[in-house]
Amino acid sequence: MSVIYERVAFIGLGLIASSMIHAGRRAGLQGEIVGTARSPETRAIAREDGLCDVVAETAAEAVKDADLVVLCVPVGAMGKVAEEIGPHLKPGCTVSDVGSVKRAVIEAVKPHLPESVHFIPAHPLAGTEHSGPRAGFAELFENRYTLIVPDGDADPAALARLERYWAGLGAHVEIMEPEHHDLVLMVTSHAPHLIAYTMVGVADDLRRVTDSEVIKYSAAGFRDFTRIAASDPTMWRDVFLNNREATMEILGRFIEELMRLQRAIRKEDGDLLFDYFTRTRAIRRGIIEAGQDTAAPDFGRGHGKGGTEG
Ligand code: NAP
């Protein structure tokens, strides 16, 4: 594939940025990669591993002459980073991000960017429960969607270029409107994380079940919650604080559904439970048919080997 951006700057060098770097290198999508991270430790790792062609000390320095700048920091840190880089951006460049929430990021970032740059937010729907500059891998985005989420009209050429870049990283690319993005992601990602956090928290509180039993018998469903509940605390704190309205709406609905099932169990309404579980099973089938998960039993884990995560 040919070079799409001469110089790409990554602000934040965690799981998502390092995966983009590996995938972009493999496909030859950029001439030069510049990166920076907040801590000297992460910058040292990036230098040691040769993650970027240039590791800059500051975000302001990293964005100089970049054709594409990608903000890969937690959602709550986007505004501050935008404020720092705003005066140093090359006119005509594209600024994008990978934040899991879009309306709040747009509100935090946009005021700090000059008119002369194209701000086109994005969100790759791919991740693992691991973080940091060594967590990334080139295949992360393959067969996964990346949503490009412009705020109103984006420059068609800049938009098409960013779409080509994400497609080059291996993703299926779709365009979505910010409010719709935040609601869809609340259902598909954010609420399940919140439920996993509470489920694991509840198990931790249940002293009747000893810790060793929780771990020993975890394959009965609990293990899948623990993987989600191991996700980065900073990232997920910021997701909920920055998508409050959609969280409240979906949580309200979730509590109603839970109470419906509670009532059905109390009243021994087996028909309701059976119909409900039949409907949810069909949703799982749809996800497999769409190629978004494996049909292999137990998510394709090798039994007795501890399974394959990520
Ligand atoms: P990560 O592995 O934890 O890396 C985060 C990076 O941001 C690190 O380089 C960190 O610097 C830096 N950072 C943290 N707090 C900061 C602050 N207050 N100011 C400036 N820099 C800061 O995170 P990630 O998983 O790559 O996530 C990055 C973004 O992608 C987030 O907005 C997240 O919502 C989004 N996202 C994540 C996933 C996922 O599953 N992980 C999926 C899609 C989108 P240090 O290393 O120096 O601390």
Residues whose N, C-alpha, C, O or C-beta is under 5 A from the ligand:
A	BS01	NAP	G12 L13 G14 L15 I16 A17 A37 R38 S39 T42 C72 V73 P74 V75 A77 V98 G99 S100 P124 A126 G127 T128 H130 S131 G132 D232 M235
